[in-house]
Amino acid sequence: MCLFRDMMSYFPEEVLEHVFDFLTSHRDRNAVSLVCKSWYSLERFSREKVFIGNCYAVNPERLIARFPRVRSLTLKGKPHFADFNLVPHDWGGDVYPWIEAMTKNGINLEELRLKRMLVSDESLELLAKSFPNFKSLVLVSCEGFTTDGLAAIASNCRFLRELDLQENEVDDRKGHWLSCFPDSCTSLVSLNFACLKGEVNVAALERLVARCHNLRSLRVNHAVPLEALQKILVKAPQINDLGTGSFVHDPDSETSKKMKNTLENCKSVRSLSGFLDVNPHCLPAVYPICTDLTSLNLSYAPGIYSNELIKLICHCKKLERLWILDTIGDKGLGAVASTCKELQELRVFPSDLYGADNAAAVTEEGLVSISAGCPKLNSLLYFCQQMTNAALITVAKNCPNFIRFRLCTLNPVIPDAVTNLPLDEGFGAIVQSCKGLKRLSVSGRLTDQVFLYIGMYAEQLEMLSIAFAGDSDKGMLYVLNGCKKLKKLEIRDSPFGNAALLSDMGKYETMRSLWMSSCEVTYGACKTLAEKMPTLNVEIINEGEDQVEASSSPDARHRVEKMYLYRTLVGPRRDAPDFVWTL
Amino acid sequence: MEKGSAVFENRDLNLKATELRLGLPGTDEDSGNQSSSSSQVKSNKRSSSEMDGSELQQSGAPVSKAQVVGWPPVRSYRKNILEKKKSESDGSGFVKVSMDGAPYLRKIDLKLYKNYLDLLKALENMFKCTIGTYSEREGYNGSECAPTYEDKDGDWMLVGDVPWEMFITSCKRLRIMKGSEAKGLACCL
């Protein structure tokens, strides 16, 4: 160790900085900054990319104080279960204070990536006008802005390279935001506006694409018809990620033939998505690009039946990522298994949310075929009608490399379809076999036993989602005691209560957050936890039938409907709305 | 925590408890269960039998599966798209059927038929005409009537070309062409 210290003092700072340049992962950089004071100091001045997984764990001032040279910021706001309507819209996660603080402190922001945050038009305008070198805006599952905000970005960000909007709720003002890109804008590399609901100026889009020679990724919305897309693609044959809009036309028409020819010319396309409206008879137009496709997303395409899908997929031998609807059926998954030997990630989404005994839904059979045919599979999201332990055990044996395994039975408490037993053994096999598992979502009929297995075997697990599972506090305790690397735990509608919550309060400092809704924890226990752990914010969402009068202090025994706690360096947040109480 | 688990020991029945059922409040054996699950429909909120009656009339069929808040866990963005697609396709399956020369139109529910054979037989019965058999090459050549339909794009198509499932979702209305016009269609094929 002495030798090490002496050696380190030989290296001038520039050398160390140069070495640090090679560290791209924020985890590596975090580790490096803990080695000693001088490394901490060096690292913080050289860090350009900062990742903040929970925007309330720190605040803008601390970010700027520690990393004055930050150029790229990633922020996540609402808890994950907000995606499923469990968190009220005005809960928080407003990006404005962050943008404002960076503006005031002369930060040279170039890239902003936001997930589940509240983004107003004012924020976008301030962003667009304050950072002359701004290059990249990525918004995922955000809300609060309109196309006016996008117009501000288009008009003012002279060097914009990336505008990527994924699954946001955007109020479409039917303005001409696309036309706001000045003629001098030629820097676009990636443009994704698939989630916008309104019309776009197609002529402006065509001109924009024509002058952006570096454009690699283009995902349009449903308002861009096939004819327009074809003309656009003629100007962008170098594209490698394409999101089509409306893919409807008479398959025998001139346009359809032109489309096929144009696509044959787009030899770099590796990723295909969109098909927001599709006539299955038009699909053969994309066959030419299927041979080299590595990523295919048909999960928004309604009404393509199993046979059409099979025909298409048979052309995609190099597929590594497939997102699809359950209309593909077990038979279709069998075709995927025989064709897509390079498959790494599969997501099968439900086509019918109300589970009307959907004959087209997939079952355990489809999953077993995939596991047998695709040995490289490491990431799964699977919505299914039913599941069995035997199938999961087989899948675990066939695919020991899962990093993400999310299974969702349409009936949240359905048992093994053959034996009627809980699915404990099946998930147990998954965690035992997949030693690198980082993310797991369980569903179906489950007892405390499954959590015993998870605690015992899921050593690398970082995120666990539980719903309608377990019998007692023991279940949650197995997980908290066993999973040493757990970062995010989210639980709903499960019988875990105070004993589990309070057994190891220090554990929550090692985690990013814990969500519990419709469980058995009481107000008293949450208050105790908040009092004993000042480094945690324990928030109660108090709304609906459960609402307690603000003036009255709730009974300690009163069950809490929604609790969200997270570690933080900056104490209770000051922007919490009335219905969020920080204890 | 025994007390906690007691609430959930009948968890399999929880979904049943959230079913929208007919019957006055208090008749449900689970009504005494004070679960805090957000998916529970509190029985004391359903006030009158009048409301129960109108539920039946509105839906036509009793709701068989509970709709648990936030389950299946699908992002609202995706949910909205699916719901929009569903409402566009008009689940009822009823389409108008016209026959050339007939004084009025009829309506049939496509969902009642299993395949083309079923449908054509029913049409033959309804309109007292012969449609004959379908062939890919010649359509309904030789018969005095040819069944056609208007699809989602507004085009008039010959019945029988596409797979049945695709047909029932894309068919907006039917028209039975008669006589020379029908034969004319056959000649074009």
HADDOCK unambig.tbl for C-alpha pairs under 7 A between the chains (distance, minus, plus):
assign (segid A and resid 83 and name CA) (segid B and resid 75 and name CA) 4.97 0.50 0.50
assign (segid A and resid 83 and name CA) (segid B and resid 76 and name CA) 6.42 0.50 0.50
assign (segid A and resid 84 and name CA) (segid B and resid 70 and name CA) 4.63 0.50 0.50
assign (segid A and resid 84 and name CA) (segid B and resid 73 and name CA) 5.68 0.50 0.50
assign (segid A and resid 84 and name CA) (segid B and resid 74 and name CA) 6.19 0.50 0.50
assign (segid A and resid 84 and name CA) (segid B and resid 75 and name CA) 5.65 0.50 0.50
assign (segid A and resid 84 and name CA) (segid B and resid 76 and name CA) 6.40 0.50 0.50
assign (segid A and resid 85 and name CA) (segid B and resid 70 and name CA) 5.91 0.50 0.50
assign (segid A and resid 86 and name CA) (segid B and resid 70 and name CA) 6.69 0.50 0.50
assign (segid A and resid 167 and name CA) (segid B and resid 77 and name CA) 5.96 0.50 0.50
assign (segid A and resid 353 and name CA) (segid B and resid 72 and name CA) 6.84 0.50 0.50
assign (segid A and resid 410 and name CA) (segid B and resid 72 and name CA) 5.87 0.50 0.50
assign (segid A and resid 413 and name CA) (segid B and resid 12 and name CA) 6.75 0.50 0.50
assign (segid A and resid 471 and name CA) (segid B and resid 5 and name CA) 5.90 0.50 0.50
assign (segid A and resid 472 and name CA) (segid B and resid 1 and name CA) 6.15 0.50 0.50
assign (segid A and resid 472 and name CA) (segid B and resid 5 and name CA) 5.95 0.50 0.50
assign (segid A and resid 473 and name CA) (segid B and resid 1 and name CA) 6.54 0.50 0.50
assign (segid A and resid 493 and name CA) (segid B and resid 37 and name CA) 6.04 0.50 0.50
assign (segid A and resid 495 and name CA) (segid B and resid 4 and name CA) 5.90 0.50 0.50
assign (segid A and resid 495 and name CA) (segid B and resid 5 and name CA) 5.98 0.50 0.50
assign (segid A and resid 495 and name CA) (segid B and resid 8 and name CA) 6.82 0.50 0.50
assign (segid A and resid 518 and name CA) (segid B and resid 36 and name CA) 5.81 0.50 0.50
assign (segid A and resid 518 and name CA) (segid B and resid 37 and name CA) 4.88 0.50 0.50
assign (segid A and resid 518 and name CA) (segid B and resid 38 and name CA) 6.43 0.50 0.50
assign (segid A and resid 520 and name CA) (segid B and resid 4 and name CA) 6.41 0.50 0.50
assign (segid A and resid 561 and name CA) (segid B and resid 36 and name CA) 6.96 0.50 0.50
